[in-house]
């Protein structure tokens, strides 16, 4: 039984699905929807906000750790946003580095 539990935790938590977050930024409150699809250690999907939608790039899942980038086009400028997060149950606590503008903390919750 212990071997089954260890094998399941080595594969990583199931992050696949729809997640939502609302958080304060330098340009005001952002409302995001993330749609993730995990295939082993690879993470794909989309990030959508009132500023548009972008494909998730460089997505990785390592146990309960998640990372990816979003290339957001804002006012004609592409901004690279780097996410690192930790999955705990139905929440992901993210830190996101927004280009050279700074970092932000947010919590995404699984949509039911």
trRosetta pair geometry for C-beta under 8 A, 3 or more apart (Angstrom, degrees):
i j d omega theta_ij theta_ji phi_ij phi_ji
1 4 5.8 -53 -158 29 37 112
1 5 6.8 32 149 -14 67 104
2 5 5.7 -55 -151 38 37 111
2 6 6.2 36 153 -17 69 107
3 6 5.8 -55 -146 40 31 110
3 7 6.2 32 155 -21 65 107
4 7 5.8 -54 -146 36 29 111
4 8 6.4 28 155 -19 63 107
5 8 5.8 -55 -148 36 29 110
5 9 6.4 22 157 -14 65 107
6 9 6.0 -58 -145 39 30 105
6 10 6.3 34 155 -24 65 107
7 10 5.7 -54 -148 32 30 113
7 11 6.8 31 154 -21 62 104
8 11 6.0 -56 -156 30 33 111
9 12 7.8 63 -179 -68 36 18
9 63 6.7 20 167 -136 76 90
10 63 7.3 -47 -136 -90 28 84
11 40 7.4 -91 -156 -134 86 55
12 15 7.5 -42 146 -10 113 102
12 38 7.0 -130 103 176 132 148
12 41 7.1 134 -20 -99 146 59
12 61 4.6 96 178 144 162 111
12 62 6.6 -135 -93 -171 120 6
12 63 5.2 -129 -104 -98 72 12
12 64 7.1 173 -149 -59 71 35
13 61 7.7 -132 53 -170 65 120
13 63 7.2 42 -9 161 83 44
13 64 5.1 49 -7 -104 125 70
13 87 4.7 -152 74 99 146 140
14 17 7.7 62 141 -10 94 111
14 38 6.8 -162 -147 47 50 135
15 36 5.0 -52 132 120 95 150
15 38 5.0 95 54 -38 92 132
15 43 6.8 -17 84 -117 136 119
15 61 6.0 -160 15 -107 133 130
15 66 5.8 119 -105 -92 162 136
15 87 5.7 -117 -88 -83 100 149
15 92 7.2 57 -133 -76 108 134
16 36 5.6 -135 -116 105 35 86
16 37 5.3 40 -126 -126 98 43
16 38 4.9 -114 -53 21 88 85
17 35 7.6 -103 137 -145 25 59
17 36 6.4 0 47 57 45 88
17 110 5.9 30 104 -147 137 99
17 111 7.0 -163 153 50 104 81
18 33 6.5 -13 -167 -172 98 99
18 34 7.2 154 -156 82 48 52
18 35 5.3 -18 -100 -102 74 75
18 36 7.9 175 -84 20 26 71
18 110 7.4 101 82 -161 54 58
18 111 4.2 -30 99 38 103 126
19 33 7.3 151 80 -159 48 51
19 34 4.4 -14 63 61 101 101
19 35 7.8 -177 23 -78 71 30
19 36 6.7 23 1 -2 115 111
19 92 6.4 -2 -152 20 156 121
19 108 4.1 47 158 159 122 119
19 109 6.5 159 -156 75 78 27
19 110 5.7 -45 -100 -96 78 44
19 111 6.5 -153 -92 -10 22 85
20 31 7.5 -8 -170 -174 98 80
20 32 6.8 163 -154 89 51 59
20 33 5.3 -20 -101 -103 79 69
20 34 7.6 -171 -78 20 30 73
20 108 6.5 158 75 -155 21 78
20 109 6.0 -28 61 59 76 81
20 111 5.7 77 -12 -64 104 102
21 30 7.9 14 107 103 92 91
21 31 7.6 175 91 -151 50 41
21 32 4.8 -3 59 57 92 105
21 34 7.4 28 3 -7 106 108
21 94 7.6 -42 -96 28 166 127
21 106 4.9 70 179 160 139 123
21 107 6.4 172 -123 88 105 38
21 108 4.1 -65 -54 -94 113 70
21 109 7.1 138 -80 9 64 69
22 29 6.3 12 -178 -179 91 107
22 30 7.2 -179 -146 89 48 48
22 31 4.9 -6 -104 -105 87 74
22 32 7.5 -175 -76 22 41 69
23 29 7.1 170 90 -148 23 66
23 30 5.9 -16 63 57 73 91
23 32 7.8 -13 19 8 97 111
23 104 6.4 122 133 162 135 124
23 105 7.6 -154 -153 94 142 48
23 106 3.9 -85 -50 -109 158 109
23 107 7.8 136 -74 27 118 57
24 28 7.5 -80 -146 177 64 27
24 29 5.6 -39 -97 -93 58 67
24 30 7.9 149 -113 14 11 77
25 28 6.5 -4 61 59 82 30
25 29 7.3 139 18 -107 78 16
25 30 5.2 33 -3 -15 127 115
25 98 7.6 87 -151 -43 122 163
25 104 5.8 -32 -106 -96 85 154
26 98 8.0 -155 18 79 117 153
26 101 6.4 -122 22 165 153 123
26 102 6.8 112 -39 41 130 132
27 30 7.6 60 75 -60 94 102
27 74 7.9 -146 -34 -167 173 144
30 49 5.5 -17 -170 -151 98 138
30 50 7.2 -144 -141 27 63 98
30 51 7.6 -34 -130 -3 105 114
31 49 6.2 144 76 -143 52 79
31 50 6.2 65 48 -25 93 101
32 47 6.3 -23 -161 -168 114 88
32 48 6.8 141 -156 77 60 48
32 49 4.8 -34 -95 -82 70 97
32 106 7.8 58 30 153 133 158
32 108 7.3 -64 90 -103 114 106
33 47 7.7 158 83 -156 48 43
33 48 4.7 -13 59 62 94 102
33 49 7.6 172 19 -74 65 50
33 111 7.9 13 -140 -38 98 139
34 45 6.5 62 176 127 77 137
34 46 7.3 -179 -150 90 47 50
34 47 5.4 -10 -105 -106 79 71
34 48 7.8 -175 -77 23 34 69
34 56 7.8 64 -154 -68 96 127
34 108 6.0 -13 24 -146 129 152
35 45 4.7 -165 97 -165 63 109
35 46 5.0 16 46 47 103 87
35 48 7.7 31 -4 -1 98 108
36 43 6.0 -30 -156 -162 103 101
36 44 7.6 133 -157 77 53 39
36 45 4.3 -82 -104 -37 35 160
36 56 7.4 31 -108 -12 71 165
36 59 7.8 171 -139 -158 94 146
37 43 7.3 146 75 -156 46 52
37 44 5.1 -24 63 68 98 87
37 45 5.3 153 9 -69 75 91
38 42 7.1 150 -157 83 54 50
38 43 5.4 -22 -101 -100 73 75
38 61 5.0 20 -135 -18 123 155
39 42 4.9 -18 67 67 88 103
39 44 7.3 8 8 9 107 106
40 61 7.7 168 121 60 38 110
41 60 5.9 -7 164 -154 87 76
41 61 5.5 -153 -147 62 44 73
41 62 6.4 34 -139 -78 102 66
42 59 6.4 75 -179 91 56 93
42 60 7.1 -41 -113 -106 34 49
42 61 7.4 -27 49 17 13 93
43 56 6.5 -66 126 129 91 142
43 59 2.9 -115 82 155 88 117
43 60 5.9 -78 12 -1 107 10
43 61 5.2 116 -54 -34 109 93
43 66 6.5 85 -70 -151 165 92
43 67 7.9 151 38 66 141 44
43 68 5.7 -101 96 -69 125 121
44 55 7.7 -25 -166 -173 83 93
44 56 5.9 161 -161 69 36 110
44 59 5.7 -170 -68 43 35 146
45 55 7.7 158 96 -156 31 58
45 56 4.7 31 63 7 71 133
45 59 7.1 97 22 -83 88 164
46 53 5.7 4 -179 -174 119 103
46 54 6.9 160 -153 82 73 33
46 55 6.0 -49 -100 -106 72 44
46 56 6.4 -126 -77 -18 19 87
47 53 7.0 167 86 -152 47 56
47 54 5.5 -12 59 60 93 84
47 56 6.1 104 -22 -72 95 84
47 70 4.6 -40 42 -111 151 135
47 72 7.9 -69 98 -76 124 96
48 52 7.4 -112 -141 127 61 33
48 53 4.3 -11 -104 -103 86 91
49 52 6.9 8 60 48 75 43
49 53 7.8 165 22 -80 52 51
49 72 7.8 -4 37 -125 125 126
51 72 6.2 36 113 -169 129 116
51 73 7.9 -175 154 77 98 55
51 74 5.6 -14 -170 -100 136 92
52 72 6.8 143 63 -151 112 77
52 73 6.1 -11 51 56 166 88
52 74 8.0 -147 17 -77 120 62
54 70 5.1 114 82 -165 130 85
54 71 5.6 -166 -166 63 147 62
54 72 5.9 -120 -15 -86 147 53
54 73 7.6 145 -76 0 119 81
56 59 4.9 44 139 -58 118 125
56 68 4.6 -14 -170 176 107 144
56 69 7.4 131 -165 66 60 43
56 70 6.5 -41 -109 -84 59 76
57 68 6.6 133 66 -175 42 85
57 69 4.6 -38 72 70 97 95
57 70 7.3 160 22 -86 89 26
57 71 6.6 35 2 -15 136 101
58 67 7.4 -49 125 123 95 92
58 68 5.9 151 83 -144 71 53
58 69 4.9 39 43 12 118 104
59 66 7.8 -17 -161 -170 84 84
59 67 7.2 172 -143 93 42 52
59 68 3.9 2 -97 -99 75 112
60 65 7.9 -6 112 113 96 91
60 66 7.3 166 87 -152 58 42
60 67 5.0 1 53 57 98 92
60 68 7.1 176 18 -69 60 68
61 65 7.3 150 -159 84 44 56
61 66 5.7 -8 -106 -104 70 74
62 65 4.6 -17 67 65 90 107
64 86 5.5 39 131 -162 100 75
64 87 4.7 -135 -162 57 79 84
64 88 6.9 53 -172 -69 134 58
65 84 7.4 -18 -168 -169 95 85
65 85 7.3 151 -157 84 51 46
65 86 6.0 -28 -100 -100 59 69
65 87 7.8 -133 -59 10 14 85
66 83 7.4 -22 117 125 91 108
66 84 7.4 152 85 -160 55 40
66 85 4.6 -19 63 66 100 96
66 86 7.3 -179 19 -81 84 20
66 87 6.0 78 -20 -35 119 101
66 92 6.2 -28 38 -147 142 131
66 94 7.9 -58 81 -96 109 92
67 82 7.6 -2 -167 -178 96 83
67 83 6.2 171 -148 95 50 69
67 84 4.8 -6 -102 -105 96 67
67 85 7.2 169 -77 21 50 68
68 83 5.3 0 58 56 70 111
69 80 6.0 -19 -168 -167 121 89
69 81 6.5 148 -161 78 65 51
69 82 5.3 -26 -102 -100 87 62
69 83 7.0 -179 -89 16 33 79
70 80 7.8 146 78 -159 47 43
70 81 4.4 -15 61 61 95 108
70 83 7.0 52 -7 -19 100 113
71 78 5.5 -2 179 -170 98 108
71 79 7.4 158 -159 74 50 39
71 80 5.8 -20 -104 -100 73 62
71 81 7.6 -172 -81 20 24 77
72 78 7.2 148 79 -154 39 54
72 79 4.9 -24 67 62 93 94
72 81 5.8 37 -4 -10 114 120
73 76 7.1 0 -180 -122 95 13
73 77 7.1 158 -154 75 58 31
73 78 5.4 -30 -95 -93 71 66
73 79 7.7 161 -94 15 21 74
74 77 5.9 -33 70 64 69 84
74 79 5.6 -8 21 2 114 123
79 98 6.3 10 160 -174 126 80
79 99 4.5 -76 -156 -43 91 124
79 101 7.6 -6 -151 -2 132 126
80 99 5.8 112 51 -87 68 69
81 96 5.4 8 179 180 102 114
81 97 6.9 166 -156 79 52 50
81 98 5.2 -7 -110 -108 90 63
81 99 7.2 -41 -75 -29 59 66
82 96 6.6 161 80 -155 44 61
82 97 4.5 -4 55 51 100 102
83 94 5.2 -30 -157 -157 101 122
83 95 7.4 150 -151 78 51 46
83 96 4.9 -20 -95 -101 72 89
84 94 7.0 143 76 -151 37 67
84 95 5.4 -10 61 57 89 93
84 96 7.9 172 22 -84 58 45
85 92 4.6 41 158 172 140 102
85 93 5.9 167 -152 81 86 42
85 94 3.9 -38 -85 -93 115 70
85 95 7.2 175 -79 17 62 59
85 108 7.6 -8 -144 22 160 113
86 92 6.9 166 77 -153 33 64
86 93 5.5 -9 54 54 87 93
87 91 7.5 158 -151 90 50 45
87 92 5.1 -27 -95 -98 66 85
88 91 5.5 -16 69 69 83 92
88 92 7.7 151 22 -94 64 36
88 93 7.1 14 14 -5 111 102
90 109 6.1 35 138 -160 92 73
90 110 4.1 -97 -158 25 88 116
91 107 5.5 -14 -165 -172 111 106
91 108 7.0 148 -157 77 56 50
91 109 5.6 -23 -100 -101 74 67
91 110 7.4 -102 -61 -8 35 83
92 107 7.0 158 77 -156 46 56
92 108 4.6 -6 55 55 100 101
93 105 7.4 -7 -176 -169 88 94
93 106 7.8 172 -153 91 49 39
93 107 5.3 -23 -101 -102 65 82
94 105 7.2 160 88 -156 56 47
94 106 5.1 -12 62 65 102 84
94 107 7.3 171 18 -92 77 29
94 108 6.3 44 -11 -9 120 103
95 103 5.9 3 -179 -178 96 119
95 104 7.4 160 -156 81 53 41
95 105 5.7 -25 -102 -99 69 68
96 103 6.6 162 83 -154 41 68
96 104 5.3 -16 59 59 92 90
96 106 6.8 -2 2 17 114 112
97 102 7.8 -141 -146 124 58 26
97 103 5.0 -31 -98 -97 63 88
98 101 4.7 -41 102 60 102 110
98 102 6.1 2 51 63 101 59
98 103 7.1 167 11 -99 78 32
98 104 6.5 37 -19 -1 117 108
